[in-house]
Amino acid sequence: MVAKYRKIPNVIVLILGIIGILDFCFLALYGAAVGNFGVLFPLVTGILLTLYAVIRLSGKGHLLRIKNPVLRRGFISVCILFMLSFILTEGLIVFSATADRSAEVDYLVILGTGLRGEQITPTFKNRLDKGLEYLRTNPGLMVVVTGGQGPGEAISEAEAMRRYLVSNGIDENRIIMEDKSTSTAENMKYSANVLEQLTGRRDYRIMIVTSEFHLFRSKILARHNGFTAYGIPAPTNPYELPNSFIREYFAVVKSMVFDIMLD
């Protein structure tokens, strides 16, 4: 009876592994970029978990044991630290994904995301629509549209945003363009530079519009560049959301090390 219950954790691991593989297949079927880290991570993790569970359930668990006690303790410690940091960071990401609508700000900043040629993707449109809503509620406010031209994009993301906002009734004189950035860190750095060139200062209060999973990191990087940052989350397609939150954990770690500590 005891041996029977010992199999339960391995069965759970096997189920989680299969879910990870199916998640990748689902996203690939719906046209997600299969080279995207957030899409590949569940696949790789799913394969590793499935192999681990199959080996354990087949009675060959001894093949997975780390015999050196120092290496074994080190491996366990790294796994525990990873899980704790993952849970803490994801909690902060979720907590930050709320709107600061009552804050008084000097500028609205809309962050770009991928285009297909000149076509605005659904995630991009969600950000723009949230930006439009805020601009219509605050008719005296100016907006910074930020995002350069990446692979597969016929125009810069900033230009695509300018066209969309103008076509939806926003006066072109309200729009400030930053069209060189290729990352969130550059979005904030170059936007601050553009405002400093225009006004002589960069320590503005800004309202950031981006996807809900992206707000936590965006605010951190905005503060690093001298802004007082607030945010409005734009919705993400539900089937993309789990992978987006997973990918964002690694993006936060990368930004904390390379974009802030080593900047």
Secondary structure, DSSP 8 states (H G I E B T S, - for coil): -HHHHHTHHHHHHHHHHHHHHHHHHHHHHTT--TTSHHHHHHHHHHHHHHHHHHHHHTT-GGGG---SHHHHHHHHHHHHHHHHHHHHHHHHHHHH-S--TT---SEEEEE---EEBTEE-HHHHHHHHHHHHHHHHSTT-EEEEE----TTBSS-HHHHHHHHHHHTT--GGGEEEE----SHHHHHHHHHHHHHHHHS----EEEEEEEGGGHHHHHHHHHHTT-EEEEEEE---GGGHHHHHHHHHHHHHHIIIIIIIT-
